[in-house]
Amino acid sequence: MTIFFTSPDGSEIWNVYHATSNSAGACDGNRYTMAQKVNWNSDGSPNFGSPPSLSTTLTGPAGEPA
């Protein structure tokens, strides 16, 4: 499942998705929720990049209360 949402100030698009550390894929109870800001390629297509590691602390969406 993938969900896209706009940051509170409307300046960013974020992607929330289920992930797994199983490189073959898995739809079991070992999945976890990931979120990351969507960046854009020069042609306007989304660039999802690489998922951050589980130990990464992300800065919240722009406009989110501190």
C-alpha positions, 0 to 999 in steps of 0.5 A: 500500500502506498499513500501520498500526502501533502505537507501541512504548508502545501510545499512538499509531497510525501510517500508513506508505504509498507516495506520489508527487509526481505529482498525477495519481498514479503507480505507478512507480519514483518513489514513496517511503515516507512515515509519519505519526502518525494523529490522530482526529476528534471522531467517532472517525474517522481524520484523516490530515491532509496529508502532510509535505514530504520535508524534514520530520523527524518525531519518532519513535513514542512509546516508541521508544528515543532 
